[in-house]
Amino acid sequence: MSHLPLPERYGRVSSAINAVAGAAMLLCATSLFAQEKVVFATNWKAQAAQGGFYQALADGTYKKYGLDVEIIQGGPMVNNRPLLPAGKIDFLMTGNLLHSFDNLKNKVPTVAVMSAFQKDPQAMFAHPGQGYNSFKDLAKAPVALIGKDGQFSFWQWMKSEYGFKDEQLKPYTYNIGPFLADKKSVQQGYAIEEPLTIKAKAGFDPLVFLLADNGFSTYSTTVETRVDMVRTKPQLVQKFVDASILGWNNYLYGNNQAANELIKKANPDMSDANIAGSIVLMKQMGIVDSGDAQTQGIGAMSEARVKDFFEKMVKAGLYKAGEIDPAQAITTQFVNKGVGVELRKQLTGK
Amino acid sequence: MAERGERPLVERRWLRSVLPVLVFAVLLLGWEGLVRAYAVPSYILPAPSLILQTLWDNLGSLMASWLFTMKITFGALLLAVLGGVLLAVLFAVSKWVELSLFPLAVVLQVTPIVAIAPLILIFIDSTTAALLLCAWIVAFFPILSNTVTGLRSADLNLRDLFRLYRASPWQTLRFLLVPSAMPYFIAGLKVAGGLSLIGAVVAEFTAGAAGKETGLASRILEASFRTEIPKMFAALLLVSLTGIAIHLVFNLVARLALGRWHESEARRER
């Protein structure tokens, strides 16, 4: 090789080096874009009320943020809650702050990082014409159909604050049959979901009594994760939160066809009409994108509101004052940054 | 060669009671040691000391639930004994009845409680009645099946003897069939005892409500939803201890009823 001029002498070596360097960069690049596996468990069967998350999965937003997300459904008899502290899932959808307060009380290290709903759509439904004119009246109902999740959270508040009694309680298994059969019964549900099913199956509009209108001012459909995840993988959490927020904006204001297909595949009982009706109600009632979320982005949370809700629960006797520090139940480091507000303006012009 | 009056070690009374307890103690100590050594958080696997502490702290409410579960268990067992024995006698007396009803009994045995408990709850308003029914379904078949076999296993020669002496059906039943059936019935009772506990707990898991009249299954569910894992284990501990107690009680019943005359419980005279 020594008889070749200098550039040519190193020609083969340099091309070899180029090849190796190129391969190395490609490897690094692919590992940078390698998807991080994330498992997200919800607290009910797939429905429009979880639409934003399914949207981010269906339209590739999660993938764009480098997350390979798997959504596990919850259900009437399913309890995904212990999976989070045990490390079997990474994020958990939680119905209300009472669950988070309970975790704090039991020193389970989890924290809520975003709240998809600014208003809790949890409501009680009654047959019209049975003398139920206000939420207080429902306490006189002979039968109250409450699911397991609610039994150990908002039902406790209903007993304390409004005098409901355990004798009325019967298990709600996502089947509206018992409610339809007994006209005097009342049942739980989401104000954006059950009225549609009841109208479709039984042809009447039930009376809706929103818990949030009666003092239950909790955040809802929050996303909880482990405290050590927030500490050791904050970028992962931020990516999940941001992608989910964008997912919600796209679901509400953009093309949500693919997301609805995913929802129907996961929950074959769900219909297009039901989903469409749900979205209309979500917008009407300002469940997702209202108040703080309008300016600070969907998912917004404020410590002040959490503290206020805790005071209400202390007054209702669910917790003792000073038993826990409610501010520890959430962290606002990932939200309130206005993520998605631009996207919404683009999609809706407002 | 064992000397006269000396029993092999394995049959010594005190050893039979002490050995299981010793094994349990070693396992518990191992569990406690592992949890402490690896600093396992209480919401993943609580240490036995924490479980016992939680049991003590919640003794009042857990015992109330335990009492309810006991009511269902023994209520169902009683009904299973009554129903099973009555039906077995009927089967033994009339072959026609047996041929027509036995398939129904088999269907009851093989249907999983988890599947039909919610259905039962739709038709029956009272939760307690529904739970009793579910636990009964689980416990009744072993008693029926065993007692039928027992009633049929009376020595044929003795049966002929009774016929020779012109014993009435009632006398045959009382003096021949029932004593012959007793060991089989007791064997079925031992199985049914454990099953009625399982039936009561499983039925409540799938169909039970919460709040006032709740058994241990509801407490386990409640603790699971509120991530109170030590309490969950404490309730589970009560269920296990109850199962062991039921087993021991029926073993004692077997020994008392059969000890003096039946091979299964007799002690060897050496």
Interface residues (C-beta under 8 A of the other chain):
Chain A: M77 N79 R81 P82 P85 A86 H99 D102 N103 N106 K107 V108 P109 K148 D149 Q151 F152 W155 K165 D166 E167 L169 K170 P171 T173 G177 P178
Chain B: P41 S42 Y43 I44 P118 L121 I122 T127 T206 A207 G208 A209 A210 G211 K212 L221 E222 S224 F225 R226 T227 E228 I229
